[in-house]
Amino acid sequence: MIPAAPRPFCDDAKRGEGDHERIIMCGIVGYVGGQSALDVVVAGLKRLEYRGYDSAGVAVLADGGLASTKKAGKLVNLEKALVEQPLPAGTTGIGHTRWATHGGPTDANAHPHLDNAGRVAVVHNGIIENFAGLRAELAERGHDLASETDTEVVAHLLAEAYSSTGDPAEAMRQVCRQLEGAFTLVAVHADEPDVVVGARRNSPLVVGVGEGEAFLASDVAAFIAHTRSAIELGQDQVVELRRESVTVTDFDGQPAEVRKYHVDWDASAAEKGGYDYFMLKEIAEQPKAVADTLLGRIDGSGALHLDEVRIAPSVLREVDKVVVVACGTAYHAGMIAKYAIEHWTRLPCETELASEFRYRDPILDQRTLVIAISQSGETMDTLMALRHAREQGAKVLAICNTNGSTIPRESDAVLYTHAGPEVAVASTKAFLTQLVACYLVALYLGQTRGTKWGDEIRTVVRQLSEVPGQVERVLETMEPVRALARSLAHKNTVLFLGRHVGYPVALEGALKLKELAYMHAEGFAAGELKHGPIALIEDDLPVVVVVPSPRGRSVLHEKIVSNIQEIRARGARTIVIAEEGDEAVVPYADHLIWIPAAPTLLQPLVATVPLQVFACELATARGNEVDQPRNLAKSVTVE
Ligand code: M6R
């Protein structure tokens, strides 16, 4: 039996003034059904750990009470605690895995948070901006708040609202109407052993519908082992889960329209499948991811059919400027998109870091097409950039890998990449599929606007269809790259050089190395070398050079061969990525990585792969956590 003492089974602690914790990125799971809630929730949290891994916690309803455990650090700490001090068995529960933004990753800051009586448990994604006022009001009404956290305020408000309504969903609606800010919430009440309630504003929350059971989670990966039937919740909706029913309303209690969908991948896609790391699996999946992203978008005659691009052709013909916004790896895909869009459509195209975009008062109007690229569809900077663009009248097309996420929902149209779930924090297959989607959009714009002839499009489409096989071949030849990476594990710095589309590839290679190997890594446009960076070159400094095809723009090739000679003359150890048969680079390469011949614009699809393998192997050699690099989370839902 769960004792009726205040705060049972909860290791929460009192925290100091000003220690206001704000949870913005994390994973949430809720379950009601016939299975052990703890097993389902902990397994779900494992699948969501990519969203944050600073602390984790669970709460289950059992024997008329509520039991909770939470621990700082990775999920494994929580699992250990649950073995040392097992929770009573129950079939309704919630859980949370956290990425700390404000407030350290401590046991006390971990979720769930409980009310004083220990009858309500709540997990939260977001920031309750008016929590201080609400807290003061609760204190006046006699509540004793144990922490300064905004989430704890919600637990108290829910307890209060439930005591007057006796209805957990109505209590949640009442509370949501009082809250300001971002708050995706999932809660249970000890008096309602077969109910989980949730509310969504901003961060994602998806319902899974099973036979006699239902799930709530930040991502379908959390429940994909149990059901592939999902319901996407919209903004400002409250959901009540029971074993046999799912009821969704708006915050005023009006029935809400929801989108039901079938998840088109299964549990094995979200598992390591025999690989040591998700990243290795995801690198290996790239040929299929590229092929899947092309699938169904090209007809027998080689013409493009992007049915999802719901922006009318007449509107696309009026577009006079394209702006691409994205962050991190997706931004590098956007940089490459600029080359393709300008070359194939003759439209001016700017690519901008989403985090900078709206702060510089960009010039946008209804003739601007904004392309927002995001694997997760949740990146806050990209979301804010697209909102700003739409406010200025621009049309927004999202390129996204996550069905039903916020960025596609708020865009005028979406082209989904079909990479399948990407779990490793370092983006790999998502990047390649973002590139494919960018090429398709560029070609589609060219097709719609008449700047590309059908036979030109067919040629590029044919070249794209060869990419899965080419990536496969690259992957088969990676052992020397891995050996090289291991031999460089003691180095402090690696530089990356490229020209044209090879420049963003160099930036991507450097980003991968930074986030995985924690090494100083910089990418430069090779033409900029003599304007400063060449001063960094010293004896035996590894410099990776991405060499464009000698067949395409030979001037680019000649210039980069000169750059290789310049750095080698100053002692650099040159690691050259070049097209098979490019004899011109051989005399100046200390290490050669051959890649299959691809047209200049498409070369990033093959040239990036060795850089991913290189970074992954270096991280392993340096003893780093490959899938969950320090300080990072997969989805950056905070500005
Ligand atoms: O989900 P998004 O594509 O919007 O994420 C953008 C970046 O946070 C992401 O690409 C990040 O740079 C990767 N972890 C890099 O590997």
Residues whose N, C-alpha, C, O or C-beta is under 5 A from the ligand:
A	BS01	M6R	C327 G328 T329 A330 I373 S374 Q375 S376 G377 T379 V425 A426 S427 K634 V636
